[in-house]
Amino acid sequence: KESQIISQVKKMLDEGAKIIDIGAQSSRPGAIPINPNDELTKLLPTIKLLKSNFQEITISIDTYWAEVAKQCVNEGADIINDISSGEIDKKMANTIAKLKVPYIIMHMQGNPQNMQNNPSYHNVTQEVLSFFDNKINSLKMKGVDQIIIDPGFGFGKTIKHNYQLL
């Protein structure tokens, strides 16, 4: 398994990848969430493996648990990518503010278990923009200043919504 991880990451870096995003949680529609301890059991050894084999690597951790974010950054991760934008774990924003790392926030209507059960909006673009406006203001007030937004194509959106956002 370790050799497969190293081989795949080397291939990605050789092909021009600048950031390697790793996660242990599935976010496909209907996915059952795993707890933070199970995430850490998978993520921490992978971070160590990648940092020891690729000294210049930039690692993004795909998690919505604050404790996972904290431990992964302490182990060498560089960015936190949270599909819930702090909605699943309310401690995430304060944790990111303390960690002082870039924070990717994504818009998702609902959660992975229900996000594709008839997503609807009055005006998807305005609602997503309003969501990000509120999130960014809240994060900045807590001291988070490196924020990257992800409109969340396919996360609580129909194909029509995705094209409208695009």
Phi, psi and chi 1 to 4 in degrees:
 res  aa     phi    psi   chi1   chi2   chi3   chi4
   1 LYS       -  -46.8  176.5  110.8  179.4  166.2
   2 GLU   -58.9  -40.8  -75.4 -173.5    3.2      -
   3 SER   -66.3  -33.1   63.2      -      -      -
   4 GLN   -67.7  -41.7  -72.9  176.3  -55.0      -
   5 ILE   -62.3  -48.8  -67.4  170.1      -      -
   6 ILE   -61.2  -44.0  -68.4  168.4      -      -
   7 SER   -62.3  -45.6  173.2      -      -      -
   8 GLN   -66.2  -43.6 -179.4   62.3   28.8      -
   9 VAL   -66.5  -40.3  169.4      -      -      -
  10 LYS   -59.4  -44.9 -178.4  179.8 -177.9  -29.2
  11 LYS   -59.6  -45.3  179.8  178.8 -174.9  -79.8
  12 MET   -63.0  -44.7  -66.1  165.2   72.8      -
  13 LEU   -65.5  -41.3  -66.8  169.9      -      -
  14 ASP   -62.1  -31.2  -72.2  -12.9      -      -
  15 GLU   -84.4    0.1  -69.9  174.2   -8.2      -
  16 GLY   111.1    1.0      -      -      -      -
  17 ALA   -60.1  137.7      -      -      -      -
  18 LYS  -105.9  -23.4  -58.7  -65.1 -178.5 -152.2
  19 ILE  -133.8  135.1  -60.5  168.8      -      -
  20 ILE  -108.2  117.1  -58.9  -62.1      -      -
  21 ASP   -98.2  119.3 -173.0   55.5      -      -
  22 ILE  -122.1  144.9   60.1  173.6      -      -
  23 GLY  -151.2  160.6      -      -      -      -
  24 ALA  -117.0   -0.9      -      -      -      -
  25 GLN  -109.4  130.0 -173.4   92.8 -118.7      -
  26 SER   -80.1  139.3  174.8      -      -      -
  27 SER  -118.1   14.8   57.6      -      -      -
  28 ARG   -66.1  155.0   73.9 -175.9 -177.4  -73.8
  29 PRO   -54.7  131.4  -27.5   36.1      -      -
  30 GLY    84.0    0.4      -      -      -      -
  31 ALA   -62.6  141.7      -      -      -      -
  32 ILE   -89.1  126.2  -55.2  -60.2      -      -
  33 PRO   -68.8  150.4   19.9  -25.4      -      -
  34 ILE  -108.5  158.1   64.6  172.0      -      -
  35 ASN   -80.9  164.7   67.1   53.5      -      -
  36 PRO   -57.5  -38.6  -22.9   31.2      -      -
  37 ASN   -63.1  -40.4  -70.0  -27.8      -      -
  38 ASP   -66.4  -37.5  -70.4  -17.4      -      -
  39 GLU   -61.8  -47.1  -96.2 -166.7   -1.1      -
  40 LEU   -62.8  -36.7  -73.9  166.5      -      -
  41 THR   -60.0  -32.5  -61.2      -      -      -
  42 LYS   -88.2  -39.7  -65.0  176.3 -179.0 -179.2
  43 LEU   -78.7  -44.5  -67.5  172.3      -      -
  44 LEU   -59.5  -46.1  -66.6  177.1      -      -
  45 PRO   -64.4  -31.9  -16.9   25.6      -      -
  46 THR   -69.5  -40.9  -55.7      -      -      -
  47 ILE   -61.3  -48.0  -65.4  166.9      -      -
  48 LYS   -57.7  -45.2  -73.7  179.3 -169.8  172.8
  49 LEU   -59.9  -48.1  177.6   69.4      -      -
  50 LEU   -68.9  -41.8  -65.3  179.0      -      -
  51 LYS   -65.9  -32.6  -75.6  -68.4 -175.6  173.4
  52 SER   -78.9  -22.8   67.0      -      -      -
  53 ASN   -99.6  -22.6  -78.2  -84.5      -      -
  54 PHE  -135.4   91.7  -53.1   98.7      -      -
  55 GLN   -61.1  -33.1  -79.1   68.8   40.7      -
  56 GLU   -94.6    9.6  -59.7  -61.1  -45.5      -
  57 ILE   -68.9  143.0 -165.4  167.9      -      -
  58 THR  -107.7  120.1  -60.4      -      -      -
  59 ILE  -111.0  128.8  -63.6  175.3      -      -
  60 SER  -105.4  136.1  167.8      -      -      -
  61 ILE  -108.3  123.1  -62.7  -63.0      -      -
  62 ASP   -90.0   99.3 -164.5  -16.5      -      -
  63 THR  -152.4  156.7 -172.4      -      -      -
  64 TYR  -117.9   10.9   43.7   69.7      -      -
  65 TRP  -100.6  126.5  -60.2  118.1      -      -
  66 ALA   -60.8  -42.8      -      -      -      -
  67 GLU   -64.5  -37.1 -175.4   59.4   28.5      -
  68 VAL   -65.1  -45.2  171.8      -      -      -
  69 ALA   -56.7  -48.4      -      -      -      -
  70 LYS   -59.9  -51.0  178.2 -178.7  166.6 -169.6
  71 GLN   -67.6  -36.3  -72.2 -167.4   42.6      -
  72 CYS   -68.7  -40.8  -72.7      -      -      -
  73 VAL   -65.4  -40.8  168.8      -      -      -
  74 ASN   -62.5  -26.1  -71.5  -19.0      -      -
  75 GLU   -86.7  -10.4 -162.8   60.4   49.9      -
  76 GLY   127.6   -1.6      -      -      -      -
  77 ALA   -66.5  152.0      -      -      -      -
  78 ASP  -108.7  -25.8  -54.2  -74.3      -      -
  79 ILE  -139.9  147.8  -59.6  167.1      -      -
  80 ILE  -114.2  129.7  -62.1  -59.7      -      -
  81 ASN  -115.9  106.6 -178.5    3.8      -      -
  82 ASP  -114.3  108.2  178.3   -0.2      -      -
  83 ILE   -65.0  -17.5   64.7  167.7      -      -
  84 SER   -99.0   -5.1   86.2      -      -      -
  85 SER    54.3   34.6  -62.2      -      -      -
  86 GLY    84.3    6.9      -      -      -      -
  87 GLU   -80.2  -29.4  -68.0  -64.8  -47.4      -
  88 ILE   -81.7  -44.7  -68.6  176.9      -      -
  89 ASP  -118.0  105.6 -174.0  -19.2      -      -
  90 LYS   -66.5  -11.5  -60.1  -65.0 -174.5 -173.4
  91 LYS   -83.6   -7.5  -67.1  176.6  -86.7 -172.7
  92 MET   -61.2  -46.7 -175.0   63.5   94.1      -
  93 ALA   -59.2  -46.3      -      -      -      -
  94 ASN   -65.7  -35.8  -72.5  -29.2      -      -
  95 THR   -64.8  -45.7  -60.7      -      -      -
  96 ILE   -62.8  -40.2  -64.1  -64.5      -      -
  97 ALA   -59.4  -39.3      -      -      -      -
  98 LYS   -73.1  -37.2  -72.0  178.7 -170.3  147.8
  99 LEU   -73.4  -26.7  -66.7  171.2      -      -
 100 LYS    57.5   46.2  -61.3  -73.1 -174.1 -151.2
 101 VAL  -118.7  158.8  -65.9      -      -      -
 102 PRO   -58.9  143.3  -24.3   34.3      -      -
 103 TYR  -127.8  118.0 -175.7   39.7      -      -
 104 ILE   -93.8  122.6  -58.1  170.1      -      -
 105 ILE  -113.1  138.8   57.8  173.1      -      -
 106 MET  -121.0  147.4 -172.4 -174.9   82.0      -
 107 HIS   -88.6  131.2  177.9  -86.8      -      -
 108 MET  -144.9  128.4  170.7  173.8   54.6      -
 109 GLN   -85.9  116.9 -171.2  177.9   73.9      -
 110 GLY    84.6 -145.6      -      -      -      -
 111 ASN  -138.5  171.5   58.2   51.1      -      -
 112 PRO   -55.2  -27.7  -31.1   39.1      -      -
 113 GLN   -70.8  -30.2  -65.8   76.3   47.8      -
 114 ASN  -129.7    1.8   64.1   23.9      -      -
 115 MET   -61.1  -26.7   65.4 -173.1  176.2      -
 116 GLN  -102.4   12.4  -70.7  -52.4  111.5      -
 117 ASN   -84.7   82.9  -61.9  -11.4      -      -
 118 ASN    61.0   59.6 -166.8   32.1      -      -
 119 PRO   -63.4  136.6   12.8  -16.9      -      -
 120 SER  -144.8  148.3   63.2      -      -      -
 121 TYR  -142.9  153.7  -60.5   85.8      -      -
 122 HIS   -77.8  -45.0  -67.9  -68.7      -      -
 123 ASN  -148.7   98.7 -179.7  -38.1      -      -
 124 VAL   -57.1  -41.8   67.5      -      -      -
 125 THR   -64.3  -47.5  -55.9      -      -      -
 126 GLN   -64.0  -39.8  -75.6  -56.3  -41.8      -
 127 GLU   -67.9  -40.3  -70.9  176.0   53.8      -
 128 VAL   -69.0  -42.7  170.2      -      -      -
 129 LEU   -60.9  -42.9  -75.2  172.8      -      -
 130 SER   -63.5  -41.4  177.0      -      -      -
 131 PHE   -57.3  -49.8  169.4   83.9      -      -
 132 PHE   -66.8  -38.3  -77.1  129.7      -      -
 133 ASP   -57.4  -48.9 -148.7   20.5      -      -
 134 ASN   -65.0  -44.8  -68.2  -27.3      -      -
 135 LYS   -63.4  -47.0  -81.5  -72.1  171.3 -170.1
 136 ILE   -62.0  -44.9  -69.4  166.9      -      -
 137 ASN   -60.1  -45.1  -72.7  -25.0      -      -
 138 SER   -63.6  -43.9  173.1      -      -      -
 139 LEU   -64.9  -42.7  -72.8  165.9      -      -
 140 LYS   -62.8  -37.5  -75.1 -173.5  175.0 -166.9
 141 MET   -64.6  -25.8  -74.9  176.0   36.4      -
 142 LYS   -89.1   -6.1  -68.2  175.5 -173.6  -89.8
 143 GLY   101.2   10.7      -      -      -      -
 144 VAL   -88.3  123.0  177.7      -      -      -
 145 ASP  -122.9   -5.8   58.9   -0.9      -      -
 146 GLN  -109.5   89.6  -61.9  177.6   78.3      -
 147 ILE  -118.6  129.7  -55.7  164.6      -      -
 148 ILE  -118.2  133.4  -58.7  161.2      -      -
 149 ILE  -105.2  146.1   62.6  169.7      -      -
 150 ASP  -130.0  117.6  175.3   -9.9      -      -
 151 PRO   -66.3  -12.1   22.3  -30.3      -      -
 152 GLY    74.1   46.7      -      -      -      -
 153 PHE   -53.8  127.8  -65.7  122.4      -      -
 154 GLY    83.7   -3.1      -      -      -      -
 155 PHE  -103.9   89.1  -75.9   77.2      -      -
 156 GLY    76.1   34.7      -      -      -      -
 157 LYS  -144.3  146.2  -64.9  164.9 -168.4   78.2
 158 THR   -83.1  172.4   64.0      -      -      -
 159 ILE   -60.1  -39.8  -71.0 -177.4      -      -
 160 LYS   -61.0  -44.1 -176.5  178.0  178.1 -176.0
 161 HIS   -60.2  -43.3  -65.5  141.2      -      -
 162 ASN   -58.1  -45.9  -66.2  -24.9      -      -
 163 TYR   -66.9  -37.1  -80.2  120.0      -      -
 164 GLN   -62.6  -42.4  -73.2  172.5  -41.1      -
 165 LEU   -66.7  -39.8  -77.0  170.5      -      -
 166 LEU   -62.5      - -174.9   60.5      -      -
